[in-house]
Amino acid sequence: MHVAKVNFGETIGSGDCFWGTTLMEVRYLCEGYSAFDSSLEQQLPEVVELHFWKCYGGEVYEGYSIYNYLRGLAKQGVVVKSYSHGLCASIAVLVYLAGDERYTDEASQFFTHKPMCDLGAYANADDMRTAANSLDKIQDQIAGVYASRGGMSAEQAQAFMNSDAWITADEAVAAGFATAKTSGELVAPAGAEKVINYFKPPQTPQNMAITPADEQRLVDKFINAAKAFFLPRNEAAEETSATTNMTVALADGTSIYVDAAGDDIAQGDLVYTDEAMTTVAADGDYTLADGRTIAVAAGAITSITEAPENNAGATNTADLEAANARIAELEAEVAAKTNEVTNATNTVRALQNKLKTVPGAGNPTPPGSTNSLPIKTGSAKPAAQNSLPIRTQA
């Protein structure tokens, strides 16, 4: 049995004050180099164990992407198990809920609260209202996951977040966050033959080779992280937005906006419906203009389906044959019309030639002709004969 273990430390994320576990690390721990090199065969474990020791939470969207990635693995048949050993707080609770089997130690707690954001040193009323609306949407999304995964009502989920709730192991099981308490024994997969440890893979040329593309990605990630940390907030946003914000056309003529980590959309990228990237896209499937379909959940891409293969070649051939047949018909019609015009032209020319022989039509006078029409002469008729009779009535 191949088991991948992911340990969550103090935070989740890779920016500002959160330098902790990221989606890239989780993918590497689960799939190894095959997660980043398409030339390698995908290596999925049979089981993924998530261990939360003392995790305070972190970046919401990084948590979204990790949750969606783990749920994607579960749909491919990977068993995802979650274990809480000390503290699982804030967005870490959402990631914890990615497990189908969720265990908590006796001396362990969960913590839920309303989402927060840092508006910086200065913010006007419009900024605050915009931030509040965005935070409300985030809370609704997280509460929705609480309800769907934990089996609680939407009202209960909202109540947990609104009350800054500290939840014990027993309360977590009762509420549905955890499925069971652990027995207190050291967690070890039953019958495990091998625990995958991609931080120290076998030393083979195939999995140890670092391509130039890998190096460039690492350099870009370091540069972007450094800009975000050292530059002022507005400058860092300007520097990074041009390389990460992507407008993606949909098949229906509209667009979505993706916070992409690379040159193309990828699983885990965040999706928005507005260019300012403040409104998270609703859950569901979106068909792109290029034929691909993406699934979005909790504001992030969970899967990408390539455009289906079709008989475009056969269709194009049939269309071409139909077009050629139509062209032949039009050419025949043009030829027929041309013959009609030619015949009409010949008739007109024959009439013109015949007209040249008629006297008085601007043609030379034939010999012996007076070139004038005969005129009859005689006396005029009486005036009375030139008028119509008029009938009078008394």
Residue pairs with C-beta under 8 A, 6 or more apart in sequence:
1 46
1 47
1 189
1 191
1 192
1 193
1 194
2 45
2 46
2 47
2 193
2 194
2 196
3 45
3 46
3 47
3 48
3 49
3 189
3 192
3 194
3 195
3 196
4 29
4 30
4 45
4 47
4 48
4 49
4 195
4 196
4 198
5 29
5 48
5 49
5 51
5 195
5 196
5 197
6 21
6 25
6 26
6 29
6 30
6 48
6 49
6 50
6 51
7 21
7 51
7 53
8 20
8 21
8 50
8 51
8 52
8 53
8 55
8 92
8 95
9 20
9 21
9 53
9 54
9 55
10 20
10 54
10 55
10 56
11 17
11 18
11 19
11 20
11 21
11 55
11 56
11 57
11 58
12 18
12 20
12 21
12 22
12 55
12 57
12 58
12 59
12 62
12 63
12 66
12 91
12 92
12 95
13 19
13 20
13 21
13 22
13 58
13 59
13 62
13 63
14 20
14 22
14 59
14 62
14 225
15 59
15 225
15 228
15 229
16 59
16 118
16 228
16 229
18 58
18 59
18 62
20 55
20 58
21 58
21 66
22 62
22 66
23 62
23 65
23 66
23 69
23 268
26 66
26 69
26 70
27 35
27 36
27 69
28 35
28 36
28 198
29 196
29 198
29 199
30 44
30 45
30 48
30 73
30 78
31 42
31 43
31 44
31 198
32 43
32 196
32 198
32 201
32 207
33 40
33 198
33 201
33 207
34 40
34 41
34 42
34 43
36 214
36 217
37 211
37 214
40 206
40 207
44 73
44 76
44 78
45 78
45 196
46 78
46 79
47 78
47 79
47 80
47 81
47 189
48 70
48 73
48 78
48 79
48 80
48 81
49 81
49 82
49 83
49 187
49 189
50 70
50 80
50 81
50 82
50 83
50 95
50 96
50 98
50 99
51 83
51 85
51 187
52 82
52 83
52 84
52 85
52 86
52 87
52 88
52 92
52 95
52 96
53 85
53 86
53 87
54 86
54 87
55 87
55 88
55 89
55 92
56 87
56 89
56 90
56 92
57 63
57 89
57 90
57 91
57 92
57 93
58 90
58 91
58 92
59 91
60 91
60 115
60 138
60 142
61 259
61 270
61 299
61 300
62 91
63 91
63 92
63 94
63 95
64 94
64 270
64 298
64 299
64 300
65 268
65 269
65 270
65 300
66 95
66 98
66 268
67 94
67 95
67 97
67 98
67 145
67 298
68 267
68 268
68 297
68 298
68 300
68 301
68 302
69 267
69 268
69 302
70 80
70 95
70 98
70 99
71 80
71 98
71 297
71 302
72 267
72 302
72 303
73 80
74 80
74 98
74 100
75 303
79 100
79 101
80 98
80 99
80 100
80 101
81 99
81 100
81 101
81 102
81 103
82 96
82 97
82 98
82 99
82 101
82 102
82 103
83 103
83 104
83 105
83 182
83 187
84 96
84 102
84 103
84 104
84 105
84 108
84 110
84 169
84 172
84 178
85 105
85 108
86 105
86 107
86 108
86 109
87 108
87 109
87 110
87 111
88 96
88 104
88 108
88 109
88 110
88 111
89 110
89 111
89 112
90 111
90 112
90 113
91 142
93 110
93 111
93 112
93 146
93 177
94 142
94 145
94 146
94 298
96 102
96 110
96 177
97 145
97 146
97 149
97 150
97 177
98 149
101 179
101 180
102 177
102 178
102 179
102 180
103 178
103 179
103 180
103 181
103 182
103 187
104 110
104 169
104 172
104 173
104 177
104 178
104 180
104 181
104 182
105 169
105 181
105 182
105 184
106 169
106 181
106 182
106 184
107 169
108 169
109 166
109 167
109 168
109 169
110 165
110 166
110 167
110 172
110 177
111 164
111 165
111 166
111 167
112 146
112 160
112 161
112 164
112 165
112 167
113 161
113 164
113 165
114 135
114 139
114 161
114 162
114 164
115 135
115 138
115 139
115 142
116 135
117 131
117 134
117 135
119 127
119 128
119 131
120 233
123 131
130 278
134 278
134 279
137 279
137 280
138 280
139 158
139 161
141 280
141 298
141 299
142 161
142 298
143 154
143 157
143 158
143 160
143 161
144 154
144 157
145 298
146 152
146 156
146 157
146 160
146 161
146 177
147 153
147 154
147 156
147 157
149 176
150 157
150 175
150 176
150 177
151 176
152 175
152 176
156 175
159 165
160 167
160 175
167 175
167 177
169 178
169 181
170 181
172 178
173 179
173 180
173 181
189 195
201 207
201 208
217 262
220 243
224 239
224 240
224 243
224 244
227 235
227 236
227 239
227 240
228 236
228 240
229 236
231 239
244 259
244 260
244 261
245 257
245 258
245 259
245 260
245 277
246 257
246 258
246 259
246 260
246 265
247 255
247 256
247 257
247 258
247 275
248 255
248 256
248 257
248 258
248 265
248 288
248 289
249 255
249 288
249 289
250 256
250 286
250 287
250 288
250 289
251 287
251 288
251 289
251 291
252 287
256 271
256 272
256 273
256 281
256 286
257 271
257 272
257 273
257 274
257 275
257 277
258 265
258 269
258 270
258 271
258 272
258 301
259 269
259 270
259 271
259 272
259 277
260 266
260 269
261 268
261 269
265 294
265 301
265 304
266 301
266 304
267 301
267 302
267 303
267 304
268 300
268 301
269 300
269 301
270 277
270 280
270 299
270 300
270 301
271 280
271 281
271 286
271 294
271 296
271 299
271 300
271 301
272 278
272 279
272 280
272 281
272 299
273 279
273 280
273 281
273 282
280 299
281 296
281 299
282 296
283 296
283 297
283 298
284 295
284 296
285 293
285 294
285 295
285 296
286 293
286 294
286 295
286 296
287 293
288 294
290 307
291 306
291 307
291 308
292 304
292 305
292 306
292 307
293 304
293 305
294 301
294 303
294 304
294 305
295 301
295 302
295 303
295 304
295 305
296 302
355 361
356 363
357 363
359 365
359 366
359 369
359 371
360 371
360 372
360 373
365 371
